[in-house]
Amino acid sequence: MARRRALKKDAADANTWRHGRDRHLGCLSNEFGQTVPLFFTRERAPINIIGHYKGASAFMLCNGPSMRDLDLNLLKQAGVMTYGMNNGPRTFRPDFWTCVDDPSRFMKSIWMDPKITKIVPFATYEKKIFDNQETWQMTNIKVGDCPNVIGYCRNEKFMANRFLLEDCLNWGNHKEYGGGRSVMLPVMRILHLLGFRKVYMLGCDLNMSENSTYHFDEKREKGAVNCNTSTYKRLKDEYFPQLKPYFDEEGFEVFNCNQDSELKIFPYISFEEAVHEATSKVGDVANERTYGMYDKPGEKPKVAVEIPDEEKKNQLRNVETNNRV
């Protein structure tokens, strides 16, 4: 199915694209059903990561206070992929991360960490990051100077029937269409594009007050609380309910691991059960056999053999090391 042209693209992304560094478009027209690049380097070279995690599952780490109630060490197991947003990595360092606001709002360690794949608005490439560790001031480091950063372009008119097909990523509505923009929307689209087909939402509370903000330390004044509450209402009453039939049609399953969440459109699953599902395909990593694996297929031992004590110790050390990473 051909991609659809977005109805209103973000002006900041578009201006940076047109007037930024040396142009390297590499884009194919979508008028004839050709593939349209959606992810780019700073130099506008397309990055093809679509479907890279085909059929896998991921944990979408939202930033509600309920995240504090979870044993996040369970997310360090083999087979678990995590996707964070905004300053959520203060609590847990994810595999992927996305923002939609100015990069100076987010921790320096996120931008500088090569282990985190940062998928961010294209306009962000040329903006500077803030040093929240030592100097508490703006740095001369631009997002484009940081490791493992991938750019995407946004649009600002939400239409559920186009959401999974557009040639850039929607993050809600511009104020001329009623407002209500959220990082959760592009994260959901990116997860689908990367090939993940089961998403488990953690910390998706959609409920904020001045005394209960996030699972990390941050204040929110009354105006910001009201703004977030308004966006939460659109997410739970409009955006996600409208998207769910299209998610279902695509076999894109979304679950909410917070039974007390204000978002009820996605079915509930316990955190522990979600982790069990996510790790089941990987199997019993702690007890995997390696002794005899280098034999030819027809010569591999068909029954369990006694593994030398030294190899058992090495395997145990490897498992413990992996679990700590």
NORQUI-V892295 format. One record per pair of residues at least 6 apart in sequence whose ideal C-beta (glycine too) atoms are under 6 Angstrom apart, sorted by the first residue. I is the first residue (numbers start at 1). J is the second residue. D is the distance in whole Angstrom. If there is no record, write none. Layout:
# NORQUI-V892295
i=I j=J d=D
i=I j=J d=D
This chain:
# NORQUI-V892295
i=2 j=30 d=6
i=2 j=33 d=4
i=3 j=30 d=4
i=3 j=36 d=5
i=3 j=165 d=6
i=3 j=167 d=5
i=4 j=162 d=5
i=4 j=165 d=5
i=4 j=166 d=5
i=5 j=167 d=6
i=6 j=155 d=3
i=6 j=166 d=5
i=6 j=167 d=6
i=6 j=168 d=5
i=7 j=157 d=4
i=8 j=155 d=6
i=8 j=156 d=5
i=8 j=157 d=4
i=9 j=155 d=5
i=10 j=154 d=4
i=10 j=156 d=6
i=12 j=123 d=4
i=13 j=121 d=6
i=13 j=122 d=5
i=13 j=123 d=5
i=13 j=153 d=4
i=13 j=154 d=6
i=16 j=122 d=6
i=16 j=123 d=4
i=16 j=126 d=6
i=17 j=122 d=6
i=24 j=43 d=5
i=24 j=44 d=5
i=24 j=45 d=5
i=25 j=44 d=6
i=26 j=45 d=6
i=26 j=46 d=5
i=27 j=37 d=6
i=28 j=34 d=4
i=30 j=36 d=4
i=30 j=167 d=6
i=36 j=167 d=5
i=37 j=46 d=3
i=39 j=47 d=4
i=39 j=49 d=6
i=39 j=150 d=5
i=39 j=152 d=6
i=40 j=46 d=6
i=40 j=151 d=5
i=42 j=125 d=5
i=42 j=144 d=4
i=47 j=150 d=6
i=50 j=193 d=5
i=51 j=195 d=4
i=52 j=194 d=6
i=52 j=195 d=6
i=53 j=194 d=5
i=53 j=195 d=4
i=53 j=196 d=5
i=54 j=195 d=4
i=55 j=197 d=6
i=56 j=196 d=5
i=57 j=198 d=4
i=57 j=278 d=5
i=58 j=81 d=4
i=58 j=83 d=5
i=58 j=191 d=6
i=58 j=196 d=5
i=58 j=199 d=6
i=59 j=82 d=5
i=59 j=200 d=5
i=59 j=202 d=6
i=60 j=83 d=5
i=60 j=199 d=5
i=60 j=201 d=5
i=61 j=82 d=6
i=61 j=84 d=4
i=61 j=88 d=5
i=61 j=94 d=6
i=61 j=202 d=5
i=62 j=201 d=6
i=62 j=203 d=4
i=62 j=204 d=4
i=63 j=86 d=6
i=63 j=88 d=5
i=63 j=203 d=6
i=63 j=214 d=5
i=64 j=203 d=4
i=64 j=205 d=3
i=65 j=212 d=5
i=65 j=215 d=5
i=66 j=203 d=5
i=66 j=205 d=5
i=66 j=258 d=5
i=67 j=202 d=6
i=67 j=203 d=4
i=67 j=215 d=4
i=68 j=215 d=5
i=70 j=271 d=5
i=72 j=92 d=5
i=74 j=275 d=5
i=75 j=82 d=6
i=77 j=279 d=5
i=78 j=282 d=5
i=78 j=285 d=5
i=79 j=278 d=6
i=79 j=279 d=4
i=79 j=282 d=4
i=80 j=278 d=5
i=81 j=95 d=5
i=82 j=94 d=4
i=82 j=95 d=5
i=83 j=94 d=6
i=83 j=96 d=4
i=84 j=94 d=3
i=84 j=97 d=5
i=85 j=98 d=5
i=85 j=183 d=5
i=85 j=187 d=6
i=86 j=99 d=6
i=87 j=106 d=6
i=87 j=107 d=6
i=87 j=216 d=5
i=89 j=110 d=5
i=90 j=216 d=4
i=91 j=215 d=5
i=91 j=216 d=5
i=96 j=117 d=5
i=97 j=116 d=5
i=97 j=118 d=5
i=98 j=119 d=5
i=98 j=187 d=5
i=99 j=106 d=6
i=99 j=120 d=6
i=100 j=171 d=5
i=100 j=183 d=5
i=103 j=124 d=5
i=103 j=127 d=5
i=103 j=129 d=5
i=103 j=143 d=5
i=104 j=130 d=4
i=107 j=132 d=6
i=108 j=129 d=6
i=108 j=131 d=5
i=108 j=132 d=6
i=108 j=133 d=6
i=111 j=129 d=5
i=111 j=146 d=4
i=114 j=147 d=4
i=114 j=148 d=5
i=117 j=148 d=5
i=118 j=149 d=5
i=119 j=150 d=5
i=119 j=190 d=6
i=121 j=154 d=6
i=122 j=151 d=4
i=122 j=153 d=5
i=124 j=143 d=5
i=125 j=143 d=5
i=125 j=144 d=4
i=125 j=151 d=6
i=126 j=142 d=6
i=127 j=143 d=6
i=128 j=138 d=5
i=128 j=139 d=6
i=128 j=142 d=6
i=129 j=139 d=6
i=129 j=141 d=5
i=130 j=138 d=6
i=131 j=139 d=5
i=143 j=149 d=6
i=152 j=169 d=5
i=153 j=168 d=4
i=154 j=169 d=6
i=154 j=171 d=5
i=155 j=168 d=5
i=155 j=170 d=5
i=156 j=174 d=4
i=157 j=177 d=5
i=158 j=170 d=6
i=158 j=172 d=6
i=158 j=173 d=5
i=160 j=242 d=4
i=160 j=243 d=5
i=163 j=170 d=6
i=163 j=243 d=6
i=164 j=246 d=6
i=169 j=186 d=4
i=169 j=189 d=5
i=170 j=185 d=6
i=171 j=181 d=5
i=171 j=185 d=5
i=171 j=186 d=5
i=172 j=180 d=5
i=172 j=181 d=3
i=172 j=182 d=5
i=172 j=185 d=6
i=173 j=179 d=6
i=173 j=180 d=5
i=180 j=231 d=5
i=180 j=234 d=4
i=182 j=231 d=5
i=182 j=235 d=6
i=191 j=199 d=6
i=192 j=252 d=5
i=197 j=251 d=6
i=197 j=252 d=6
i=198 j=253 d=5
i=199 j=254 d=5
i=200 j=255 d=5
i=200 j=257 d=6
i=200 j=274 d=4
i=201 j=256 d=5
i=202 j=257 d=5
i=203 j=215 d=6
i=204 j=256 d=6
i=204 j=258 d=6
i=204 j=261 d=5
i=204 j=263 d=6
i=205 j=261 d=6
i=206 j=232 d=4
i=206 j=236 d=5
i=206 j=262 d=4
i=206 j=263 d=5
i=207 j=262 d=5
i=208 j=225 d=5
i=208 j=228 d=5
i=210 j=225 d=6
i=213 j=220 d=5
i=236 j=262 d=6
i=236 j=263 d=5
i=240 j=265 d=5
i=241 j=265 d=5
i=244 j=265 d=5
i=254 j=266 d=5
i=255 j=266 d=6
i=255 j=267 d=6
i=255 j=269 d=4
i=256 j=263 d=6
i=256 j=266 d=5
i=256 j=268 d=6
i=257 j=271 d=5
i=257 j=274 d=6
i=259 j=268 d=5
i=286 j=319 d=5
i=291 j=307 d=5
i=292 j=300 d=5
i=292 j=301 d=5
